[in-house]
Amino acid sequence: MGLYMCNKTCVSIKMLKGKTALITGASRGIGKAIAIEFARNNADVIINYYNDKDEAEAAVDDVKKYGVKSMAVQADVSNFDEVKRMAAIIQKNFEKINILVNNAGIVKDRTLKKMTMQEWHAVINTNLNGVFHVTKAILPLMRDGGRIISISSIIGLYGNFGQCNYAAAKAGIIGFTKSLAKELGKKKITVNAVAPGFVKTSITKNMPLFRKKVINYMTPLKEEAEPEDIANVVAFLASDKARYVTGAVINVDGGLAF
């Protein structure tokens, strides 16, 4: 295998060479880690972001260090008109999509008794409706043999106190994934979900230290995941190595859920 220069001399991985990927919510956290891992594997990467253009452009710069093409496209995934506009931009610049990663998501935690209608609908519209919007708009650009990977959560499988909205959305992604896998199998398009556990991101950064210690104590591996741990699994599902995996939900949680 050849060598390229990034921040240091690295071995070039060509697992996704010739592929074009769209990752929603990819300017930070898990989404950015997936974008960089895809670039390391020689995929061209489209970074979707919501409102921080500078952060998205910085992510594009990081991706381009690996010698692939990349661009940032703004769209609120909860707004289907904005998603359709994003799809048109992608078609103009890249023509096709081989890999779609539905990663964009938000949290607005509160017990159901205190949860407002706005907090419920905001999470459902972004985390669940956003998956529908983006997948529906991008599917016409996807070639046979494509990959659709959505980021769910172990909360969608097991629930969590104060997260009825988040759990409902993430559980919905799982049902969506399994149903769409049945629809697209004839085109050799695989559809899978990844269910992370506790991951070091901006969402969990301000969590009370005591709560973090409790979660780590309950986790067999005794530590939270790095975003790269999720990205590695997503990259596998995006590759030809996972050609016979579809309709699956893969937990990446350090054993927290069992």
C-alpha positions in Angstrom: 0.0 0.0 0.0 1.2 3.5 -0.8 2.0 6.3 1.7 0.6 9.8 2.0 1.3 12.7 4.3 -1.2 13.9 6.8 0.0 15.3 10.1 2.4 12.5 10.1 3.4 9.7 7.7 0.6 7.2 7.6 -0.4 4.0 5.7 -3.0 4.7 3.0 -6.1 2.6 3.4 -8.2 2.2 0.3 -11.3 0.5 1.7 -13.6 3.2 0.4 -11.6 4.4 -2.6 -13.9 5.7 -5.4 -16.8 6.2 -3.0 -18.6 9.5 -2.2 -20.2 9.8 1.3 -22.6 12.3 2.8 -22.5 12.6 6.6 -25.1 14.7 8.4 -24.1 16.7 11.4 -20.5 16.1 10.5 -18.8 19.3 11.7 -18.1 17.9 15.2 -18.2 14.9 17.4 -19.1 11.5 16.1 -19.9 12.9 12.6 -16.5 14.6 12.2 -14.8 11.4 13.4 -16.7 9.4 10.7 -15.8 12.0 8.1 -12.1 11.7 8.9 -12.2 7.9 9.0 -13.9 7.8 5.6 -11.2 10.2 4.3 -8.5 7.9 5.7 -10.1 5.2 3.7 -10.0 7.3 0.5 -13.7 8.3 0.2 -14.7 11.8 -0.9 -16.8 13.3 1.9 -19.6 15.8 2.0 -20.0 17.5 5.4 -23.6 18.5 6.3 -23.9 21.1 9.0 -26.7 23.1 10.7 -25.4 26.6 11.5 -21.7 26.8 12.3 -20.0 27.4 8.9 -16.6 28.0 10.3 -16.6 24.8 12.2 -17.8 22.9 9.1 -15.1 24.5 6.9 -12.5 23.5 9.5 -13.8 19.9 9.3 -13.5 20.0 5.5 -9.9 21.2 5.8 -9.2 18.2 8.1 -10.7 15.8 5.6 -8.8 17.3 2.6 -5.5 16.5 4.4 -6.0 12.9 3.2 -6.0 13.9 -0.4 -9.8 13.4 -1.1 -12.5 15.8 -2.2 -14.7 17.4 0.3 -17.2 20.2 0.7 -19.6 21.6 3.4 -23.3 21.9 2.7 -25.6 23.7 5.1 -29.1 22.2 5.7 -31.4 21.8 8.7 -32.3 18.1 8.4 -35.6 18.7 10.1 -36.7 20.9 7.1 -37.4 18.9 4.0 -37.1 21.9 1.7 -33.6 22.6 2.9 -32.7 18.9 2.5 -33.9 18.9 -1.1 -31.8 22.0 -1.7 -28.8 20.2 -0.2 -29.5 17.2 -2.5 -29.5 19.4 -5.5 -26.1 20.9 -4.6 -24.7 17.5 -4.1 -26.0 16.2 -7.4 -24.4 19.2 -9.2 -21.0 18.7 -7.6 -20.8 15.0 -7.1 -23.5 13.5 -9.3 -23.9 10.4 -7.1 -23.7 9.2 -3.5 -22.5 5.8 -2.5 -22.7 6.1 1.3 -25.2 8.0 3.5 -24.6 8.4 7.2 -27.5 9.8 9.1 -25.8 11.2 12.2 -27.4 14.6 12.9 -29.1 14.8 16.3 -29.9 16.9 19.3 -30.9 16.3 22.9 -33.5 18.2 25.0 -33.7 16.1 28.2 -36.5 16.5 30.6 -39.0 14.2 32.4 -42.2 13.8 30.4 -44.1 15.6 33.2 -42.0 18.7 32.6 -41.3 18.3 28.8 -42.7 21.0 26.6 -44.3 20.4 23.2 -41.4 22.3 21.6 -38.8 20.0 23.3 -40.7 16.9 22.1 -41.1 18.0 18.5 -37.6 19.5 18.2 -36.0 16.2 19.0 -38.4 14.1 16.9 -38.1 16.4 14.0 -34.3 16.5 13.9 -33.4 13.0 15.1 -36.1 10.9 13.4 -37.8 13.1 10.7 -34.4 14.2 9.7 -33.4 10.6 8.9 -36.5 10.3 6.7 -35.9 13.6 5.0 -32.3 13.0 4.1 -32.7 9.4 3.1 -35.7 10.2 0.9 -33.9 13.1 -0.8 -30.6 11.3 -1.3 -31.9 7.8 -2.3 -32.4 8.9 -6.0 -28.6 9.8 -6.1 -27.6 6.4 -4.6 -26.1 3.7 -6.9 -26.9 0.1 -6.5 -24.7 -1.4 -3.9 -24.9 1.7 -1.8 -24.7 2.0 2.0 -27.1 3.7 4.4 -26.0 3.9 8.0 -27.9 5.7 10.7 -26.7 6.6 14.2 -29.2 5.3 16.8 -28.4 4.8 20.5 -28.7 2.2 23.1 -31.3 4.6 24.6 -33.5 3.7 21.7 -33.2 0.0 22.7 -33.5 0.3 26.5 -34.8 3.8 27.3 -33.4 6.3 29.8 -34.8 8.5 32.5 -35.6 12.0 31.2 -35.2 11.1 27.6 -38.6 10.0 26.3 -38.2 12.2 23.2 -34.7 11.0 22.5 -35.5 7.4 23.1 -38.6 7.5 20.9 -36.6 9.1 18.0 -33.7 6.6 18.3 -36.1 3.6 18.5 -37.8 5.0 15.4 -34.5 4.9 13.6 -34.2 1.2 14.3 -37.6 0.4 12.9 -36.9 2.6 9.9 -33.6 0.8 9.3 -35.1 -2.7 9.4 -38.0 -1.8 7.1 -35.8 0.1 4.6 -33.3 -2.8 4.5 -36.2 -5.1 3.3 -37.1 -2.5 0.6 -33.6 -1.9 -0.8 -32.1 -5.4 -0.6 -33.0 -6.1 -4.3 -30.7 -3.2 -5.2 -27.9 -4.5 -3.0 -28.1 -1.4 -0.9 -27.5 -2.3 2.7 -29.2 -0.4 5.5 -27.9 -0.6 9.1 -27.8 1.3 12.4 -25.1 1.8 15.0 -26.2 2.2 18.6 -23.5 4.0 20.6 -23.5 4.0 24.4 -21.7 6.8 26.3 -19.4 8.7 24.0 -17.1 11.7 24.7 -18.8 14.5 22.7 -19.9 18.0 23.3 -23.3 16.6 24.3 -21.8 14.7 27.3 -19.0 17.2 28.1 -21.1 19.0 30.7 -22.5 15.9 32.3 -21.9 15.9 36.1 -18.7 14.0 37.0 -20.6 11.8 39.5 -22.9 10.6 36.7 -20.0 9.9 34.4 -18.3 7.8 37.1 -21.6 5.8 37.7 -21.9 5.1 33.9 -18.2 4.0 33.7 -18.7 1.8 36.7 -21.7 0.1 35.0 -19.7 -0.3 31.7 -17.7 -3.6 31.6 -14.8 -1.8 29.7 -14.8 0.9 32.5 -14.6 3.9 30.2 -16.6 5.9 27.7 -16.1 5.6 24.0 -14.1 8.0 21.8 -15.9 9.2 18.7 -13.4 7.2 16.7 -14.7 4.0 18.2 -18.0 4.7 16.5 -16.4 5.8 13.3 -14.5 2.6 12.9 -17.7 0.5 13.0 -19.4 2.9 10.6 -16.5 2.6 8.2 -16.7 -1.2 8.2 -20.5 -1.1 7.5 -19.8 1.4 4.6 -17.2 -0.9 3.0 -17.5 -4.0 0.8 -16.4 -6.1 3.8 -20.0 -5.6 5.1 -21.7 -6.5 1.9 -23.8 -9.2 3.6 -24.8 -7.2 6.6 -28.2 -5.4 6.4 -31.0 -4.6 8.8 -28.6 -4.9 11.7 -28.3 -2.8 14.8 -24.7 -2.9 16.2 -24.2 -1.7 19.7 -20.9 0.1 20.4 -21.3 0.7 24.1 -18.4 -1.1 25.9 -20.9 -3.7 27.1 -23.1 -1.1 29.0 -26.3 -2.6 27.6 -25.9 -6.2 28.5 
